[in-house]
Amino acid sequence: MSESTPAPSPAFVQQLNFHARDASNEAAALQAAVSLGLFEHLPEAGTAEPASLAALVKQVGGASRGVRAVVEPLVALGFIHLEDGRGYVLPPATAAFLRDAAFVAGLREARRWWHVLALLPQAVRGGAPVTWDGVEWDLLGAYRALFLAPPPSFPNAEARDFHDRFARNPARTLALVASAELGVLARLVQGASPLDVLAREVDAVPEALAVLLGTLAAMGIAQEREGGWGLTEAAGRALDAQSLPYFQRALPATLAYWEALGHLDEAVREQRFRLDLREPETARRIYQENASRISSIFASHLRLSRQAAALVRKMRPLAEARVLDVGTGSGVWGAAFGLADPSSHVTYLDSPHVLDAVRPHLAKLKLEARSRLWAGDCLSVDYGESCFDVILLPQIIPALPPAELPGFFARLARALKPGGLLLISGYLLTDRRDGPLDALYFSLRRYVTNEGDVLSLPEFRALLAPVGLTEARGFDMPIQQVVIAHRGDVAWADAASSG
Ligand SMILES: C[S@@+](CC[C@H](N)C(=O)[O-])C[C@H]1O[C@@H](n2cnc3c(N)ncnc32)[C@H](O)[C@@H]1O
């Protein structure tokens, strides 16, 4: 960003990132709730006893974890209420719009378009209806109705919000995906041009491209001026040639989850996962892509992990410390502990193809001599007894099957020396599991890929205490949270903990 360019608006950037990523998780939860008939089993507040999770699971006919993955974001959004210790109810505003048959029919119609939306690049290139599931769909017509026509009327303000998140957000996400894929955003960042010039450059039919640009205009990203189509002032401040590749990086990942998110209802009912990370080949592909993406933000993550290493050093010295980094990815957490003391030694554990991404970082940081790369499955390797002073679990718990966690923590606790610390980093849910929203969306993605769960501090304590790690506290860090646990034989640092 040049010095003369005003700073981007945080709210605009946040909105842009939301549409690139989490809007799809949120819409998938809303759509699955409707197609599973979940709302039909929830009483309006004050009219009957709240429905317990167990009762909902029985009525929906699915897996408990799946029903929870759908319900929890809806509680965080306020469309469902959780009455402490009793269960779930519909607030009056939700109950009111769900009683409106025309509104519900509109939702069901919007739901039919989920998979078709992914064909938007094809529609913009060809300017014709697209074929999906043997049927022709006027996808550009659907975009016109959603973004270029006057809005329909809604039963109440909450209904308008629900519909926006349910039907328009997925279409906004795919508008961004298509704009990135066709090179429209890259072209707009360079400056304004007339529609026909732009259409020629991105190889699209002008009338179809006009629909995409109109959608971007409705999103506050593009606008038509005298010189043709360009970025709005707000978008121009948020996106330039440097920041655009970072922004666009989230989009292929969103698309990779699209089919699985569209089948969330099926995953809940049948435990069938369209993107199953327990299948070795799928895991290999996704984790390898993930490692290279994480590598690209190594420097900013290293600032975070070094902050956590500094917190640990306040609690115990790291001289001669043996550190184990489980599920190391790019190695960014282990490296922070390697850098924290010149005599520490770090073991980096991950699958062999991921460890390839670690080597260049260790070389650059001159940590190779004090490092060991350990290729293995963290659920089956032998950690030994009293071998490590610090064990790191950075963003790995949500990748592991919940049923494996008690045995996993028991083996790790056995491997910790006296005075040892276990450090878990990543998202931490509130004690009620009703937020933060981005953690619940992250958890939903783990569910649709048949991975693990995101936990709250009480849930971690319930797993750690039985294996002797009786003391556990949460600490707020930038971007992620950290849980530190020990046997009660280490004094806590003064740093403010979050619980
Ligand atoms: C979300 S990444 C986190 C990477 C890194 N710790 C960080 O915080 O940036 C999860 C990592 O756990 C690894 N992983 C997942 N399951 C594993 C298993 N069973 N054994 C070893 N590593 C595993 C993946 O290969 C991936 O690199």
The ligand as an SDF file (V2000), in Angstrom:
LIG
                    3D

 27 29  0  0  0  0  0  0  0  0999 V2000
   -3.8290  -27.4120   11.1970 C   0  0  0  0  0  0  0  0  0  0  0  0
   -2.2410  -28.0780   10.9700 S   0  0  0  0  0  0  0  0  0  0  0  0
   -1.3440  -27.1940   12.2190 C   0  0  0  0  0  0  0  0  0  0  0  0
    0.0990  -27.0040   11.8660 C   0  0  0  0  0  0  0  0  0  0  0  0
    0.9540  -26.2610   12.9050 C   0  0  0  0  0  0  0  0  0  0  0  0
    1.0060  -26.9560   14.1580 N   0  0  0  0  0  0  0  0  0  0  0  0
    0.4880  -24.8340   13.1190 C   0  0  0  0  0  0  0  0  0  0  0  0
   -0.0710  -24.5420   14.1770 O   0  0  0  0  0  0  0  0  0  0  0  0
    0.6510  -24.0120   12.2170 O   0  0  0  0  0  0  0  0  0  0  0  0
   -2.3960  -29.7000   11.6610 C   0  0  0  0  0  0  0  0  0  0  0  0
   -1.1800  -30.5580   11.4190 C   0  0  0  0  0  0  0  0  0  0  0  0
   -1.3580  -31.7910   12.1010 O   0  0  0  0  0  0  0  0  0  0  0  0
   -0.8640  -32.8340   11.2820 C   0  0  0  0  0  0  0  0  0  0  0  0
   -1.5350  -34.0720   11.6510 N   0  0  0  0  0  0  0  0  0  0  0  0
   -2.8600  -34.3470   11.5710 C   0  0  0  0  0  0  0  0  0  0  0  0
   -3.1050  -35.6010   12.0060 N   0  0  0  0  0  0  0  0  0  0  0  0
   -1.8960  -36.1140   12.3620 C   0  0  0  0  0  0  0  0  0  0  0  0
   -1.4920  -37.3640   12.8810 C   0  0  0  0  0  0  0  0  0  0  0  0
   -2.3860  -38.3330   13.1300 N   0  0  0  0  0  0  0  0  0  0  0  0
   -0.1720  -37.5590   13.1480 N   0  0  0  0  0  0  0  0  0  0  0  0
    0.7420  -36.5820   12.9000 C   0  0  0  0  0  0  0  0  0  0  0  0
    0.4000  -35.3730   12.4090 N   0  0  0  0  0  0  0  0  0  0  0  0
   -0.8910  -35.1440   12.1420 C   0  0  0  0  0  0  0  0  0  0  0  0
   -1.1680  -32.4050    9.8720 C   0  0  0  0  0  0  0  0  0  0  0  0
   -0.3090  -33.0470    8.9290 O   0  0  0  0  0  0  0  0  0  0  0  0
   -0.9490  -30.8950    9.9460 C   0  0  0  0  0  0  0  0  0  0  0  0
    0.3610  -30.5450    9.5770 O   0  0  0  0  0  0  0  0  0  0  0  0
  1  2  1  0
  2  3  1  0
  2 10  1  0
  3  4  1  0
  4  5  1  0
  5  6  1  0
  5  7  1  0
  7  8  2  0
  7  9  1  0
 10 11  1  0
 11 12  1  0
 11 26  1  0
 12 13  1  0
 13 14  1  0
 13 24  1  0
 14 15  1  0
 14 23  1  0
 15 16  2  0
 16 17  1  0
 17 18  1  0
 17 23  2  0
 18 19  1  0
 18 20  2  0
 20 21  1  0
 21 22  2  0
 22 23  1  0
 24 25  1  0
 24 26  1  0
 26 27  1  0
M  CHG  2   2   1   9  -1
M  END
$$$$
